[in-house]
Amino acid sequence: MKTLKWAAMLAATALLAACGQGGGDKGPGNVDGARIAAASGNGEWLTVARTYDEQRHSPLDKINTTNVGQLGLAWMYEFDTDRGQEATPVVVDGVLYTTTAWSKVYAFDAKTGALKWSYDPKVEGKKGFDACCDVVNRGVAVWKGKVYVGVLDGRLVALEAGTGKEAWSVQTTDTGRPYTITGAPRVVKDKVLIGNGGGEYGVRGYLSAYDSATGKLVWRFYTTPNPNGQPDNAASDKIMKEKGAATWFGEGWKATGGGGTVWDSMAYDPELDILYAGVGNGTPWNHVKRSDGKGDNLFLSSVLALKPDTGEYVWHYQTTPGESWDYTATQHIILADLTINGQPRKVLMQAPKNGFFYVLDRANGQLISAKPYVPITWASGVDPATGRPIENPGVRYENAPSLQVPAPFGAHNWHPMAFNPKEGLVYIPAQVVPFAYTPDKGYTFRPGAWNVGTDFLANALPTDAAQMAAIKAMVKGELIAWDPVAQKARFTIKHPYFWNAGVMSTAGGLIFQGAAQGEFSAYNAADGTKLWSYKTDNGVIAAPSTYEIDGEQYVALMVGYGGAGALSAPALLPERPRLPGRLMVFKLGGTAKAPPYVRPEQAALDLTGVTSTGDVGRGFALFHQNCQVCHGPNAGGAFLPNLRQSQMLLSAESWKSVVIDGALAERGMASFSRFIDAKGAEDLRAYVLSEARGAAAPAVPPAKGGAATAKR
Ligand code: CA
């Protein structure tokens, strides 16, 4: 009997050991909660943020401050899309999984770069219209042999890790509403967690949990009340009745759904068994138009703590009560154990758009501290007793515009931070951008369109060069090394542009970050000294990841410019043609050479004799209501086609074929016939023609060509 028992125990131990070593005998992609927990001490990168605490800090140190200068390209792959690349590569058992714009998934041999498989969910091009901030995707989740991706059109798809074949696919959203998914799923206890986006247009936000094996919905938590006043038969019903519903007023939110989308951040504490998720802005932004200017509007702009098995509410912390500025709390959440006032504290840290760095007790949501991490003008501080921001007068722009910082871009956007436990620093890709919030007095809900209740006409750029220079001088991009205990910066790395890139920290004493101007750099984690830099030849916004194979450490990065900044603030960013995304993987002594990007020639536009019957003034208004968020204020966009240089300007017919008939829908330019009639389209053309003729030479001449490539 005794012998038998020992034999059974030995067999069980051997099985456990096999699981712990990457589970090769269980097939590819064999990740579970125990393995993710163990990864905190090894060189794996198993989830989009490496571990459940989402610190994005690797214990690997083979690449370190003494040898990082020898880092070179090991291999690379060029993708078939030139839109923004925001994914962090996940690496499991020697296979690197990543996603590109349009929610495509790729699996590579992480050592050699050989493509194992790819998957294209074939998102309809016109769906790009519903994506406020580019058709991006931030990466996959891997769990028990499957790879999960959230698709731009609202599907959640499970793929077989070994082949890329679809295992299951579910529609997680109402396809009649402008929902999108850009965030990476997380998997906790066999549940795939996914939210969605659409908070600028008019959707009701929620977080869902699907069974990882079958795709069956397990629970859903709505972040805003049901507009029809009824329960949803969802995990949120109880708390919405007890706390949430009473914080909403008026009718404005009922048409839109209120917003509150859970579009990016999550984290999980296995000991407390609590799942954390960040909630987005209200729809419309303008609190007066959404909720008669009354009420906190729970759970907008909040960190939500939920039980992962059931979605049951545990606590919430609302960073921006009565949100009115697109100040989301969807930014990266990091869990860590800190010593504060001599006491060990289990904290949750977030640098949401509103500019305050929050340190919360993650067991109960109590505020430990909150301080501004960049200069802000909308509030003077956070009341430590109530946890509420102390707003400055006039910032709610009820009757008059308020020029303030941060802008809707946020003091920090989705770009992942990183936490180095040895240095005790959080590295924040931060930005300082002003914005004139102006009441849209004539606001009415327009289904499917942007519905923000803020008048964008006020954000047309000044024609005066001195005023434009003054705006540019206010705008800053920086990587801040933030001490969350002292609540102050230890050092700051200044960037030439505001739209930042994600960060990674390593035990090699390094932080890695890309940049808008097209480089990827390593800095000393202790003091910010730049130790290595590589010209990527294309802008970077994504965060890197790192892994070890056969004793060699690799650093992987998605290269490719885009996102909200590139679309809607082109005048403040480097001007370049759209270039195909690339995955670039580095190692010490790497000698691979990236081929130079091909920038096709573009013929200059000859507007001689080109006329329009349209009304320039009306076109100006229509443009800034309908077009500027993707094509830039004053039609000066460079990322999505610069309309001032568009061949479509040459004739009313070709212009109408795109704007009204949707000729370029497959490339992401949907028909605007829902919002603009043929007369309006010609007014738009008249206005853009006037800009094309009157435009002074841009400060940086556009690189040759690129605008008319066949990529999407
Ligand atoms: Ca938003």
Residues whose N, C-alpha, C, O or C-beta is under 5 A from the ligand:
A	BS01	CA	G199 N281 D326
